[in-house]
Amino acid sequence: MRVLVAGATGVIGHPLVGALRARGHEVSALVRQGSRARAPEADQVVVADALDREALLSAVSAARPEVVVHQMTALRLLRDDPPAAFALTARLRTEGTAHLVEAARAAGARRLVAQSVAFAAAPAGEPVLDEDAPLYVDAPDPGWAATVRAVAELERLVPDSGPVAGVVLRYGTLYGPRTAYARTGGTARAVLAGKLPLPGGGAGIMSFLHVEDAVGATVAAVESEATGVFHVTDDDPAPAAQWLPHYARMLAGPSPRTIPAALAPRLLGWFMAHQLTAAHGAANDRARTALGWKPLRPSWRDGLGRE
């Protein structure tokens, strides 16, 4: 099939291009002009900014894809300017998604696979939630509420029927090469510096996903006929009280100190405090059934902090 990967220089997009080509697909990599030099090896490279509607329509039309994959974020900016990274990512999930859906339709694509996240649910109900759980659009932190509303808009825009059928993949917290949880990533640096404490009892539950499994699930979604929203996570949701000390040991860093939960938002920011104290995990049963996918790394315990 002819597949266009938008966001082809990203943590998932870059290896995804190679994985799809290895499966025999003809792959076009869509990148911004400033990222052209970092484009992966592809059958074709097309250049456009997703926020420029006319340029995107032209680029997607030139690629003539049967399937479009949306991997666009601005999280590359997180280290230098977190507010800008989240604000631009929100625009890519709203305006950029709307433009990409329109471009896919205009180019005659039959399928759209879009990236979302598995950790945007409201912290209510069972400790591990399925895809029907409500999103945390009214989170008390304005920044996170805006992020979740953008996620909700992306998921609304991706069609589940019609000439372009859509599937949304809600990836778990990524670890592995080029992620924040890689040994050289920002989270690893914080742990090594003793700057990521364990608030309260560390009851917040994380659902992790190795980058290779994110790529594998995306390939499965490209080749499947299934539509809908799917959690793509490993099989081992775990509270911070388990994964954070383990991660520190694997990094040969200091054991996380314990702090009162009430201090966490001030010391860590609202989002990280929420993840460590109150977040719920995500069940992957639907992705396993509908996409015929299962993680090659079923538990973070075997790899988190090792690469």
C-alpha positions as CSV (number, residue, x, y, z in Angstrom):
1,M,0.0,0.0,0.0
2,R,0.9,3.6,-0.4
3,V,1.3,5.0,3.1
4,L,2.0,8.6,4.1
5,V,3.6,9.2,7.6
6,A,3.0,12.7,8.9
7,G,5.5,13.5,11.6
8,A,8.1,11.2,10.2
9,T,11.0,12.6,12.2
10,G,9.4,11.9,15.5
11,V,10.2,9.2,18.2
12,I,7.6,6.9,16.6
13,G,7.4,8.3,13.1
14,H,11.1,7.8,12.2
15,P,11.3,4.0,12.9
16,L,7.7,3.6,11.6
17,V,8.8,4.6,8.1
18,G,11.4,1.8,8.1
19,A,9.1,-0.7,9.6
20,L,6.4,-0.1,7.0
21,R,8.9,-0.3,4.1
22,A,10.2,-3.6,5.5
23,R,6.6,-4.9,5.2
24,G,6.6,-3.9,1.5
25,H,4.6,-0.7,1.7
26,E,5.5,2.4,-0.4
27,V,6.1,5.1,2.2
28,S,6.1,8.8,1.9
29,A,7.5,10.8,4.8
30,L,5.8,14.1,5.5
31,V,8.1,16.6,7.3
32,R,8.4,20.3,7.9
33,Q,11.0,22.3,5.9
34,G,13.2,22.7,9.0
35,S,13.2,19.0,9.6
36,R,14.0,17.9,6.0
37,A,17.6,17.0,6.9
38,R,16.4,14.6,9.6
39,A,13.9,12.8,7.4
40,P,14.2,9.0,7.5
41,E,15.0,7.0,4.4
42,A,11.7,6.8,2.5
43,D,10.3,6.1,-1.0
44,Q,9.4,9.8,-1.1
45,V,9.8,12.8,1.1
46,V,7.2,15.6,1.0
47,V,7.5,18.9,2.8
48,A,4.7,20.8,4.4
49,D,3.6,22.4,7.7
50,A,0.4,20.8,8.9
51,L,-0.8,24.2,10.1
52,D,-0.6,25.5,6.5
53,R,-3.7,24.1,5.0
54,E,-2.9,24.7,1.3
55,A,0.6,23.4,1.6
56,L,-0.6,20.3,3.3
57,L,-3.3,19.6,0.8
58,S,-0.8,19.9,-2.0
59,A,1.8,17.7,-0.3
60,V,-0.7,14.9,0.5
61,S,-2.1,15.0,-2.9
62,A,1.3,14.6,-4.4
63,A,1.9,11.4,-2.3
64,R,-1.5,9.8,-3.3
65,P,-1.7,7.8,-0.1
66,E,-4.1,4.9,0.5
67,V,-3.4,5.3,4.2
68,V,-2.3,8.4,6.2
69,V,-0.6,8.1,9.6
70,H,-0.7,11.1,11.9
71,Q,2.3,11.2,14.3
72,M,2.6,15.0,14.5
73,T,3.5,16.6,17.8
74,A,5.9,19.4,18.9
75,L,7.2,17.5,21.9
76,R,10.8,17.9,20.5
77,L,10.5,21.4,22.1
78,L,9.9,20.1,25.6
79,R,13.4,20.4,26.9
80,D,13.8,24.0,25.9
81,D,10.3,25.4,26.1
82,P,7.6,23.2,27.7
83,P,4.8,25.7,27.4
84,A,5.5,26.2,23.7
85,A,5.8,22.4,23.1
86,F,2.4,21.8,24.7
87,A,0.7,24.8,23.0
88,L,2.0,23.8,19.5
89,T,1.1,20.2,20.0
90,A,-2.4,21.2,21.0
91,R,-2.7,23.1,17.7
92,L,-1.4,20.1,15.7
93,R,-4.0,17.9,17.4
94,T,-6.8,20.3,16.5
95,E,-6.0,22.5,13.5
96,G,-3.4,20.1,12.1
97,T,-5.7,17.1,12.4
98,A,-8.5,18.9,10.7
99,H,-6.2,19.8,7.8
100,L,-4.9,16.3,7.6
101,V,-8.3,14.7,7.6
102,E,-9.4,17.1,4.8
103,A,-6.2,16.3,2.8
104,A,-6.6,12.6,3.2
105,R,-10.2,12.8,1.8
106,A,-9.1,15.1,-1.0
107,A,-6.3,12.7,-2.0
108,G,-8.6,9.6,-2.0
109,A,-7.1,7.9,1.0
110,R,-9.3,5.2,2.6
111,R,-7.8,5.1,6.1
112,L,-6.3,7.4,8.7
113,V,-4.3,6.2,11.7
114,A,-3.8,8.9,14.4
115,Q,-1.6,9.1,17.5
116,S,-3.3,9.9,20.9
117,V,-2.4,9.2,24.5
118,A,-3.6,6.6,27.1
119,F,-3.0,8.7,30.2
120,A,-5.6,11.5,29.6
121,A,-8.5,9.8,31.4
122,A,-10.2,11.3,34.5
123,P,-9.0,9.6,37.7
124,A,-12.2,7.9,38.6
125,G,-13.5,4.3,38.7
126,E,-11.4,1.2,38.4
127,P,-7.6,1.5,38.8
128,V,-7.1,0.4,35.2
129,L,-9.6,1.9,32.7
130,D,-10.8,1.0,29.2
131,E,-11.4,3.3,26.3
132,D,-14.9,4.2,27.4
133,A,-13.6,6.1,30.5
134,P,-14.2,9.9,30.2
135,L,-11.2,12.1,29.4
136,Y,-10.0,14.6,32.0
137,V,-11.2,17.7,30.1
138,D,-12.0,19.5,33.4
139,A,-8.6,18.8,35.1
140,P,-7.9,21.5,37.7
141,D,-4.6,22.4,36.0
142,P,-5.4,24.7,33.0
143,G,-2.4,23.4,31.0
144,W,-3.4,19.8,31.3
145,A,-7.1,20.5,30.8
146,A,-6.1,22.3,27.5
147,T,-4.0,19.3,26.5
148,V,-6.8,16.9,27.2
149,R,-9.3,19.0,25.3
150,A,-7.0,18.9,22.3
151,V,-6.7,15.1,22.6
152,A,-10.5,14.9,22.7
153,E,-10.8,17.1,19.6
154,L,-8.3,15.0,17.7
155,E,-10.4,11.9,18.6
156,R,-13.6,13.6,17.5
157,L,-12.1,14.7,14.2
158,V,-10.7,11.3,13.1
159,P,-13.6,9.6,11.3
160,D,-14.8,6.1,12.1
161,S,-16.7,5.7,8.8
162,G,-17.1,7.2,5.4
163,P,-14.6,7.4,2.6
164,V,-11.8,7.7,5.1
165,A,-12.0,5.3,8.0
166,G,-10.1,6.2,11.1
167,V,-8.4,4.5,14.0
168,V,-7.0,6.3,17.1
169,L,-4.1,4.7,18.9
170,R,-3.7,5.9,22.5
171,Y,-0.1,5.2,23.3
172,G,1.0,4.6,26.8
173,T,4.0,6.4,28.4
174,L,6.8,5.8,26.0
175,Y,10.2,4.4,27.0
176,G,13.1,3.3,24.8
177,P,15.3,5.3,22.4
178,R,14.8,9.0,22.1
179,T,12.2,9.2,24.8
180,A,12.2,11.0,28.1
181,Y,12.7,7.7,29.9
182,A,15.7,6.7,27.8
183,R,18.9,6.6,29.9
184,T,19.9,10.0,28.4
185,G,16.3,11.4,28.6
186,G,15.0,14.2,30.7
187,T,13.2,11.9,33.2
188,A,16.3,9.8,33.6
189,R,18.4,12.9,34.3
190,A,15.9,14.0,37.0
191,V,16.1,10.6,38.7
192,L,19.9,10.6,38.6
193,A,20.0,14.0,40.1
194,G,17.6,13.0,42.9
195,K,15.0,15.4,41.6
196,L,12.1,12.9,41.1
197,P,10.8,12.0,44.5
198,L,8.0,9.7,45.4
199,P,5.0,11.6,46.6
200,G,2.9,10.0,49.4
201,G,2.4,6.3,48.7
202,G,3.1,6.6,45.0
203,A,-0.4,5.4,44.1
204,G,-0.6,6.8,40.6
205,I,-0.7,4.1,38.0
206,M,1.4,4.2,34.8
207,S,0.8,2.2,31.7
208,F,4.1,2.1,29.8
209,L,4.9,1.2,26.1
210,H,8.2,0.6,24.5
211,V,8.7,2.5,21.2
212,E,9.1,-0.7,19.3
213,D,5.7,-1.8,20.4
214,A,4.2,1.5,19.5
215,V,5.6,1.0,16.0
216,G,4.4,-2.5,15.8
217,A,0.9,-1.5,16.9
218,T,0.8,1.3,14.3
219,V,1.9,-1.1,11.5
220,A,-0.9,-3.5,12.6
221,A,-3.4,-0.6,12.5
222,V,-2.3,0.4,9.0
223,E,-2.8,-3.1,7.8
224,S,-6.1,-3.8,9.7
225,E,-9.6,-2.9,8.7
226,A,-10.6,-2.2,12.4
227,T,-11.7,1.3,13.3
228,G,-12.2,3.1,16.7
229,V,-10.1,4.1,19.6
230,F,-7.6,1.7,21.2
231,H,-5.3,1.8,24.2
232,V,-1.8,0.7,23.1
233,T,0.1,-0.2,26.3
234,D,2.0,-3.0,27.8
235,D,0.3,-5.7,30.0
236,D,1.7,-4.4,33.3
237,P,0.1,-1.2,34.6
238,A,2.0,-0.3,37.8
239,P,1.9,2.3,40.6
240,A,4.7,4.7,41.0
241,A,5.7,3.0,44.2
242,Q,6.8,0.1,42.0
243,W,8.1,1.5,38.8
244,L,10.0,4.6,40.1
245,P,12.3,2.8,42.6
246,H,12.9,0.1,39.9
247,Y,13.8,2.7,37.3
248,A,16.2,4.4,39.7
249,R,18.0,1.1,40.4
250,M,18.3,0.3,36.7
251,L,19.9,3.7,36.2
252,A,22.2,3.2,39.2
253,G,20.8,6.3,40.6
254,P,19.8,7.3,44.2
255,S,16.6,5.8,45.7
256,P,13.8,8.3,45.3
257,R,13.1,10.1,48.5
258,T,9.5,10.2,49.8
259,I,7.8,13.5,50.2
260,P,4.3,14.5,51.3
261,A,1.8,14.3,48.5
262,A,0.7,17.8,49.2
263,L,4.1,19.2,48.3
264,A,4.3,17.4,44.9
265,P,2.5,19.9,42.7
266,R,4.9,22.7,43.8
267,L,8.0,20.6,43.5
268,L,7.2,18.6,40.4
269,G,4.4,20.5,38.6
270,W,0.8,19.5,38.5
271,F,1.0,16.9,35.8
272,M,3.9,14.9,37.2
273,A,2.3,15.0,40.6
274,H,-0.9,13.8,39.2
275,Q,0.8,10.9,37.4
276,L,2.6,9.8,40.5
277,T,-0.3,10.1,42.9
278,A,-3.7,9.8,41.2
279,A,-3.5,8.7,37.5
280,H,-5.2,5.4,36.5
281,G,-3.8,2.8,34.1
282,A,-5.1,1.8,30.7
283,A,-6.2,-1.7,29.6
284,N,-5.1,-2.9,26.2
285,D,-7.6,-5.7,25.6
286,R,-9.4,-4.1,22.7
287,A,-6.2,-3.4,20.8
288,R,-5.1,-7.0,21.2
289,T,-8.5,-8.3,20.0
290,A,-9.3,-5.9,17.2
291,L,-5.9,-5.2,15.8
292,G,-4.4,-8.7,16.4
293,W,-1.5,-7.0,18.2
294,K,0.3,-7.8,21.4
295,P,3.3,-6.1,23.0
296,L,6.6,-7.8,22.4
297,R,7.7,-6.2,25.7
298,P,4.7,-7.1,27.9
299,S,6.3,-5.5,31.0
300,W,8.3,-2.4,31.6
301,R,10.2,-4.4,34.3
302,D,12.3,-6.0,31.6
303,G,13.5,-2.8,29.9
304,L,12.8,0.5,31.6
305,G,16.0,2.2,32.4
306,R,18.2,-0.3,30.4
307,E,18.5,1.7,27.1
